[in-house]
Amino acid sequence: MKLKQSIIMKTLAIFVSIALAALFLITAHSDEGVLEHNHTDNIMATQTQPDPDKKYPYQKTEAEWKEILTAKEFKILRGKGTEAPWFNEYNDNKEEGLYVCAGCGQKLYSSEHKYNSRSGWPSFWKPLADSLVAEEVDKSYFMTRTEIVCSNCGGHLGHVFDDGPEPTGLRYCMNSAAMDFIPKNKLASKEQ
């Protein structure tokens, strides 16, 4: 009897694992007229939209956001999506410069604070200033995490975790498509 129960439980566990993997792959590779089927555009959207009652200084209507953002940027910044790990633009970027919000251009992170977290997403141990990002509670996917949004436009950037390096012990795990990168040499010419 115990052997039969054990076999049933193992079979059920395998079935649930396969179902969850299939659900993830379907979500990550869905084609809603927004996503192309190549590894650099795999985006998985969460269920929630930015809080419409939360007012940020830089405001746009949904239609205006769709006009100024690419489909990928819109899915992540306004739809709270997540891009696929490792196959994104800035995970391996080692150039010196600043990362700014792709929605409004607010400065967010410096390459000086970027490190290889081996998570597959660009990670930083701190923002340029705490006031440049805001924290929100994210209860998607049956867990509670701390979401990081741009404090100027409310765009979803990623999440922060407490498994980062010293001195902060934090890992700001960001989506590449939520940010634009400005190389150090272009920053110098913009400031003149």
C-alpha positions in Angstrom: 0.0 0.0 0.0 2.8 2.4 0.9 4.6 1.6 -2.3 1.5 2.4 -4.3 1.0 5.7 -2.5 4.7 6.6 -3.1 4.4 5.9 -6.8 1.2 8.0 -7.0 2.8 10.9 -5.1 6.0 10.8 -7.4 3.8 10.6 -10.5 1.7 13.6 -9.3 4.9 15.6 -8.4 6.3 14.9 -11.9 3.0 15.9 -13.5 2.7 19.1 -11.6 6.4 20.0 -12.4 5.8 19.4 -16.1 2.6 21.4 -16.0 4.3 24.3 -14.3 7.2 24.2 -16.7 4.8 24.1 -19.7 2.9 27.1 -18.2 6.1 29.0 -17.8 7.2 28.3 -21.4 3.8 29.2 -22.8 3.8 32.4 -20.9 7.4 33.3 -21.7 7.0 32.4 -25.4 3.5 33.7 -26.0 2.8 35.7 -29.1 0.3 38.3 -28.4 1.3 40.4 -31.4 3.9 42.0 -29.1 6.6 39.4 -28.8 8.8 37.9 -31.5 9.9 34.3 -31.2 13.6 34.8 -30.6 15.5 34.4 -27.4 16.2 38.1 -26.9 12.6 39.0 -26.7 11.3 36.3 -24.3 9.2 38.2 -21.7 7.0 36.8 -19.1 4.3 39.2 -17.8 3.0 39.2 -14.3 -0.7 39.6 -13.6 -0.9 43.1 -12.2 -0.7 46.6 -13.7 1.0 49.6 -12.0 -1.2 51.1 -9.3 -3.3 53.8 -11.0 -3.9 55.5 -7.7 -0.1 56.0 -7.1 0.9 59.3 -8.5 4.4 59.8 -9.9 5.7 63.1 -11.2 6.1 61.9 -14.8 2.6 60.9 -16.0 1.4 59.5 -19.3 -1.8 57.8 -20.4 -1.6 54.1 -21.5 -1.9 55.2 -25.1 0.9 57.7 -24.7 3.1 55.1 -23.1 2.4 52.8 -26.0 3.5 55.5 -28.4 6.9 56.2 -26.8 7.9 52.8 -25.6 8.8 49.7 -27.6 6.5 46.7 -27.1 9.1 45.0 -24.9 9.6 48.2 -22.8 5.8 48.6 -22.4 5.4 45.0 -21.3 8.0 45.3 -18.6 7.7 49.0 -17.5 3.9 49.3 -17.6 2.8 45.7 -17.4 5.3 44.6 -14.7 6.8 41.9 -17.0 10.1 40.0 -16.6 12.5 39.4 -19.4 14.2 36.0 -19.8 17.5 35.7 -17.8 20.9 35.7 -19.6 19.4 36.7 -23.0 19.0 40.4 -22.3 21.0 43.4 -23.3 22.8 44.5 -20.1 23.5 41.3 -18.0 27.0 41.0 -19.4 27.6 44.8 -20.0 30.9 45.7 -18.5 31.1 49.2 -19.9 31.4 52.2 -17.6 28.4 54.5 -17.5 24.9 55.1 -16.2 21.7 53.2 -16.4 18.5 55.3 -16.8 14.8 54.6 -16.8 13.7 53.6 -20.4 10.4 55.3 -19.7 11.4 58.7 -18.4 15.2 58.9 -18.5 15.7 59.3 -14.8 19.2 58.2 -13.7 19.0 55.0 -11.7 22.2 53.0 -11.4 25.9 53.4 -12.0 28.2 50.7 -13.6 30.3 51.2 -10.5 27.6 49.4 -8.4 26.9 46.7 -10.9 28.2 43.1 -10.2 27.7 39.6 -11.6 25.1 38.0 -9.4 24.9 35.0 -11.7 21.1 35.4 -11.8 21.0 36.2 -15.5 19.8 39.8 -15.0 21.8 43.0 -14.5 22.3 43.4 -10.8 23.4 46.3 -8.6 24.2 46.6 -4.9 22.7 50.1 -4.7 21.0 52.7 -6.8 22.6 56.1 -7.4 20.4 57.5 -4.7 17.6 55.8 -2.7 15.2 58.5 -3.8 15.5 57.5 -7.4 13.7 54.2 -6.9 10.6 53.3 -4.9 9.6 50.0 -3.3 6.3 48.3 -3.8 4.9 45.1 -2.4 4.6 42.4 -5.1 2.5 39.4 -4.2 2.5 37.7 -7.6 3.4 34.1 -8.1 2.2 33.0 -4.7 5.1 34.8 -2.9 5.8 38.3 -1.5 8.7 40.2 -3.0 9.9 43.8 -3.0 9.3 45.4 -6.4 11.5 48.3 -7.5 9.9 51.0 -9.6 11.2 54.3 -11.0 10.3 57.0 -8.5 9.7 59.5 -11.3 7.3 57.5 -13.6 6.4 54.4 -11.6 7.8 52.0 -14.3 8.5 48.5 -13.1 12.3 47.9 -13.0 12.7 44.6 -11.2 13.0 43.4 -7.6 15.4 43.8 -4.7 16.7 40.9 -2.6 18.8 40.6 0.5 21.4 38.3 -0.9 23.7 40.9 -2.4 27.3 41.8 -1.7 28.6 44.1 1.0 28.4 46.9 1.9 24.6 46.9 1.5 23.9 43.1 1.3 21.3 44.0 -1.4 20.8 42.7 -5.0 18.8 45.1 -7.2 17.9 42.6 -9.9 16.7 44.7 -12.9 15.3 44.1 -16.3 17.5 45.3 -19.1 14.5 46.5 -21.2 13.4 48.7 -18.3 16.6 50.7 -18.7 18.8 52.5 -21.2 22.5 52.6 -20.8 24.6 55.8 -21.4 28.3 55.1 -21.8 30.7 57.3 -19.7 32.1 59.0 -22.7 28.6 60.1 -23.9 27.8 61.4 -20.3 30.8 63.7 -20.4 29.8 65.2 -23.7 26.1 65.7 -22.5 27.3 67.5 -19.4 29.4 70.1 -21.4 
